[in-house]
């Protein structure tokens, strides 16, 4: 099951004390080094519920590192809460064969992205204070491999949701769509860097188009790991997504 660590910060805490609290919390929760935790803590803020998000200042800084994208004036930006998701390797024979070493995390689509073309939703992986990578774009289930993202339409059922299809690049995002992120356990986009049955992720999404237009599915990343099919996708529902604004 997914878990979004929460942090309790006293209202009168200084900036230095807040940084130390956040650093220690993510170090313990994510199992990363103190140095990595300290660097990541510089980018984070805590909301009223204690969830951790990339700060507006951090997202603005990260956007300046993006290359090869046309970001329109007033483009929408949203950040995912940091999350940890466990991969249960005993759930199926497919998992035991290693197929599920790549987990797929699903987020709701913010209202501001409804009606946008699927190709304009780009997911940015944050690897450190000055290191980012674009998730490659997937427009079929077979393309949804490690380090790739897709917009997926779901069917709402009484007991939950069922995956229907991946939107093509020119299709408009609807209210029954989800953002899917594929991350390999211990891979380049797994923040803890260890093959330990869980994936850790900070990321944000931005409205943008590749420049120049390309028919490839990649966004600066290459596919890795086994391709996934909807019947064996590991459904993970992280804690939230927060709309921010591009200044």
Buried (B, 14 or more C-beta within 10 A) or exposed (E): EBEBBBBEBEEEEEEEEBBBBBBBBBBEBBBBEEEBBBBBBBBBBBEEEEBBBBBBEBBBBBBEEBEEBEBEEEBBBBBBBBBBBBBEBEEBEBBEEEBBBBBBBBBBBBEBBEEBBBBBBBBBBBBEEEEBBBBBBBBEBEBBBBBBBBBBBBEEEEEEBEBEBBBEBEBEBEEEBBBBBBBBBBBBBBBBBEEBBBBBBBBBBBBBBBEEEEEEBBBBBEBBBBBBEBEBBBBBBBBBBBEBEBE
